[in-house]
Amino acid sequence: MISILLLVGLATAGFVGFNIGGSSTGVAWGPSVGANVVSKTGAAALMTGFVFLGGWTVGRNVIDTLGGQIVPKAAFSIEASIVVLTFIGLGMLVANIYGVPVSTSMTAVGAIAGLGLATQSLEWAVLGEIAVWWLISPVVGFWLGSIVGRYVYPYLDRYFALTQSEGSLVTVERSGGVPTPRLGPGTTTREFVSTVVVFLIACYMSFSAGASNVANAVAPLVGGGLLEPDMAVILGTATIGIGSFTIARRTMESVGNGITDLPLLAAMVVMVIGATITTIASAMGIPISLALSTVMTIVGLGWGRATRPATATELARGEIDADVSVDAIATETDDEVPAIGEESGEDLQGAGDLFDPSVVVRFVAFWIIGPTVATALSYATFVLLPIAGTV
């Protein structure tokens, strides 16, 4: 017979997965939905499929880390697992209320670390390795973004920027014996290729989300021996999928309509870099923040694009004031791309800031506060309530 506590544990894990689906689907598929590349229902279905693929393959490494390497598996009693999952869910709730993309992975690590501190079983070496990656990933994101923005983005904008024509992207000609797909009326080869690239990147982002986030919903249950890894991945995927088909519809609308603040091409660049950093870290078993990497990639992309009017020597001497703006990212390159140092600074500067420094400070503050509070509350709970397993 299934115990009441196990049902509560499964429900708590489902709640976490449901919220992950609501937030991650909007990030991964919002730009594609906004560009009419895919419907919301289609995006939810694809999100669910690729989340399962990411969780079933790379995500198992993160489940192992969260479910038995930060603290021993023996610490995860069913009661302790419920408490840890509750703190992860509350962390997501607070982040959603304040509109800050707090990392679920960082909150999960904080809650588990609190359990380890309370039971004096915390593996400091594992936690230190994770913390180092938390420091490295935003730096890597910034510099990759800046390199792309400074040296590559104008060429991407010239050849791959998404332009949409009226009517269907592809039509099917049925006059012959075999239906033949054709480009739709007004559809150019560039539009078709760009649209396919946008679609593939969203699938890649979904895979990355599964690789990193499925573990956040189910790792404590796996660590405590309450679920086998296979069933845990299925549970995590199913609840994330429910979130994708329900509450994510609103987040996809929000992200899709807000794409004017970050052009679609720039969003795709950011998604590729952020997803790649997350996938590599997940393959190594490191629970990492996709939000942290992507925000710093945006900052780097804007900075790199805005510094094109200066040569490397001028930048080293501090002879240019590179204002990062939306217009710097959005500028379309219709003619030959000017060489670095020859581009007009006036063409890249505008009134709208790509990032508000106060917002970035708020994000960084929450990235520090989130896991810290989760650790403190988890520690206090497990000290006051001796519900952890025997270590």
Buried (B, 14 or more C-beta within 10 A) or exposed (E): EEEEBBEBBBEBBBBBBBBBBBBBBBBBBBBBBBBEBBEBEBBBBBBBBBBBBBBBBBBBBBBBBBBBBBBBBBBBBBBBBBBBBBBBBBBBEBBBEEEBBBBBBBBBBBBBBBBBBBBEBBBEEBBEBBBEBBEBBBEBBBBBBBBBBBEEBBEBBBEBBBEBEEEEBEBEEEEEEEEEEEBBEEBEEEBBEBBEBBBEBBBBBBBBBBBBBBBBBBBBBBBBBBBEBEEBBBBBBBBBBBBBBBBBBEBBBEBBEEBEBBBBBBBBBBBBBBBBBBBBBBBBBBBBBBBBBBBBBBBBBBBBBBBBBBBEEBBEEEEBEBBBBBBBBBBEBEEEBBEBBEBEBEBBBBEEBBBEEEEBEBBBEBBEEBBEBBBEBBBEBBEEEEBBBEE
